[in-house]
């Protein structure tokens, strides 16, 4: 477990705060990522328009060889405006090998879900909120039962090779501003 601990510490130390330049770059990357989601999954746009907020991680890197880890920075949009910055980290242990980069977008569909998220320091995905990973039908439409959840997560833009898509076990922490 020493390798996992070292990976977690490095991830925590490299992204403790954001500078103005970092925020501008991250804002642009997150908006481009969200635009790509809207282009490839048109039904996500109407979900975004009716959501209280959207948290976009434009690039989450996941790598593992038995012990795995993941890391990425993201932007919270409210009414289309960037308002806060977050970091996602996670670890895993098991039969795994490879590396990949993905994007994730968390749609907070109710005021209560957003408030719970914002009031929880170090929110763990799936803890305290009913989270659904969006599933698509063959027609490209989002499963209607998914849309009823307080938090809907899209995982998209995968590159690299690693088996499985999972959001459980991720921890999202608000970044301090410099």
C-alpha positions as CSV (number, residue, x, y, z in Angstrom):
1,X,0.0,0.0,0.0
2,X,3.0,2.3,0.2
3,X,2.8,3.1,-3.5
4,X,-0.9,4.1,-3.2
5,X,-0.1,6.3,-0.2
6,X,2.7,8.1,-2.1
7,X,0.4,8.6,-5.1
8,X,-2.3,10.1,-2.9
9,X,0.1,12.4,-1.2
10,X,1.5,13.7,-4.5
11,X,-1.9,14.3,-5.9
12,X,-3.0,16.1,-2.8
13,X,0.1,18.4,-2.7
14,X,0.1,19.2,-6.5
15,X,-3.4,20.7,-6.5
16,X,-4.0,22.4,-3.2
17,X,-4.8,25.8,-4.7
18,X,-5.3,27.5,-8.0
19,X,-3.8,30.7,-9.4
20,X,-5.6,33.2,-11.6
21,X,-3.8,31.8,-14.7
22,X,-4.6,28.2,-13.6
23,X,-8.3,29.1,-13.3
24,X,-8.5,30.8,-16.7
25,X,-6.9,27.7,-18.4
26,X,-9.1,25.3,-16.4
27,X,-12.3,27.4,-17.2
28,X,-11.5,27.1,-20.9
29,X,-10.8,23.4,-20.8
30,X,-13.9,22.7,-18.7
31,X,-16.1,24.8,-21.1
32,X,-14.7,23.0,-24.1
33,X,-15.3,19.6,-22.4
34,X,-18.9,20.5,-21.6
35,X,-19.5,21.7,-25.1
36,X,-18.1,18.4,-26.4
37,X,-20.5,16.5,-24.1
38,X,-23.4,18.6,-25.4
39,X,-22.4,18.0,-29.0
40,X,-22.1,14.2,-28.6
41,X,-25.0,13.7,-26.2
42,X,-27.6,16.4,-27.2
43,X,-30.0,15.3,-24.4
44,X,-27.3,16.4,-21.8
45,X,-27.8,20.0,-22.8
46,X,-31.4,20.1,-21.6
47,X,-30.3,18.4,-18.4
48,X,-27.7,21.1,-18.0
49,X,-30.1,23.9,-18.6
50,X,-32.4,22.6,-15.8
51,X,-29.7,21.7,-13.3
52,X,-28.7,23.9,-10.3
53,X,-25.0,23.5,-11.2
54,X,-22.6,21.4,-13.3
55,X,-19.2,20.3,-12.1
56,X,-16.9,19.5,-15.0
57,X,-13.6,17.6,-14.8
58,X,-12.2,18.0,-18.3
59,X,-9.3,15.6,-17.7
60,X,-9.1,12.8,-15.1
61,X,-6.1,10.6,-15.4
62,X,-6.4,7.1,-14.1
63,X,-3.5,4.6,-14.0
64,X,-2.9,1.4,-12.3
65,X,-0.9,-1.8,-12.1
66,X,-2.6,-3.7,-9.2
67,X,-2.6,-0.5,-7.2
68,X,-4.3,2.4,-9.1
69,X,-5.0,6.0,-8.7
70,X,-6.8,8.9,-10.4
71,X,-6.5,12.7,-10.3
72,X,-8.0,15.7,-12.0
73,X,-9.1,19.3,-11.5
74,X,-12.5,20.7,-12.3
75,X,-14.8,23.7,-12.5
76,X,-18.3,24.3,-11.0
77,X,-20.6,26.2,-13.3
78,X,-23.8,27.9,-12.1
79,X,-25.9,29.5,-14.8
80,X,-23.0,29.0,-17.2
81,X,-20.5,30.9,-15.1
82,X,-17.5,29.4,-13.3
83,X,-17.9,29.8,-9.6
84,X,-15.6,27.3,-7.8
85,X,-12.8,24.9,-8.4
86,X,-12.4,21.3,-7.3
87,X,-10.1,18.3,-7.4
88,X,-11.0,14.7,-7.7
89,X,-8.8,11.9,-6.4
90,X,-9.2,8.2,-5.9
91,X,-7.5,4.9,-5.5
92,X,-8.1,1.3,-6.1
93,X,-6.6,-2.1,-5.5
94,X,-7.2,-5.1,-7.6
95,X,-6.7,-6.8,-10.9
96,X,-6.0,-3.8,-13.1
97,X,-3.4,-2.6,-15.6
98,X,-3.2,0.4,-17.9
99,X,-3.8,4.1,-18.1
100,X,-6.5,6.3,-19.5
101,X,-7.9,9.8,-19.4
102,X,-11.6,10.6,-19.2
103,X,-13.8,13.6,-18.7
104,X,-16.6,13.7,-16.1
105,X,-19.5,16.1,-15.7
106,X,-21.7,16.0,-12.5
107,X,-25.1,17.5,-13.0
108,X,-26.7,18.6,-9.7
109,X,-30.4,18.5,-10.5
110,X,-31.9,19.6,-7.2
111,X,-31.1,22.5,-4.8
112,X,-30.8,20.0,-2.0
113,X,-28.2,17.9,-3.9
114,X,-26.1,21.0,-4.6
115,X,-26.4,22.2,-1.0
116,X,-25.3,18.7,0.4
117,X,-22.4,18.7,-2.0
118,X,-21.2,22.2,-1.1
119,X,-21.6,21.7,2.6
120,X,-19.6,18.4,2.7
121,X,-15.8,18.9,2.9
122,X,-14.2,16.1,0.9
123,X,-17.4,14.7,-0.7
124,X,-17.1,11.0,-1.6
125,X,-19.0,10.1,-4.7
126,X,-22.1,8.1,-3.7
127,X,-21.9,9.0,0.0
128,X,-25.0,10.9,1.1
129,X,-26.4,11.5,-2.3
130,X,-28.1,9.3,-4.8
131,X,-25.8,9.4,-7.8
132,X,-26.5,7.9,-11.2
133,X,-24.0,7.4,-14.0
134,X,-25.9,8.3,-17.2
135,X,-26.8,5.4,-19.3
136,X,-27.7,5.9,-23.0
137,X,-30.2,4.1,-25.1
138,X,-29.5,3.0,-28.6
139,X,-31.3,6.2,-29.8
140,X,-28.8,8.4,-27.9
141,X,-31.4,9.4,-25.4
142,X,-30.7,9.4,-21.6
143,X,-32.5,6.8,-19.6
144,X,-35.5,8.6,-18.0
145,X,-35.0,6.9,-14.6
146,X,-31.4,8.4,-14.6
147,X,-32.8,11.9,-15.0
148,X,-34.8,11.5,-11.7
149,X,-31.6,11.2,-9.6
150,X,-30.3,14.3,-7.7
151,X,-26.8,13.9,-9.2
152,X,-26.3,12.6,-12.8
153,X,-22.7,11.8,-13.9
154,X,-21.5,11.6,-17.4
155,X,-18.2,9.8,-18.1
156,X,-17.0,10.6,-21.6
157,X,-14.0,11.3,-23.9
158,X,-12.0,8.2,-22.9
159,X,-8.6,7.8,-24.3
160,X,-6.1,5.2,-23.4
161,X,-6.8,1.6,-22.3
162,X,-8.1,0.6,-18.9
163,X,-11.0,-1.8,-18.2
164,X,-14.1,-0.4,-16.5
165,X,-15.7,3.0,-15.9
166,X,-16.3,3.7,-12.2
167,X,-17.0,6.9,-10.2
168,X,-17.4,5.1,-6.8
169,X,-14.4,5.6,-4.6
170,X,-13.7,9.1,-5.9
171,X,-13.3,12.0,-3.4
172,X,-14.0,15.6,-4.5
173,X,-12.4,18.4,-2.6
174,X,-12.8,22.2,-3.1
175,X,-9.6,23.9,-4.1
176,X,-8.4,27.1,-2.3
177,X,-7.8,30.2,-4.4
178,X,-4.5,32.1,-4.3
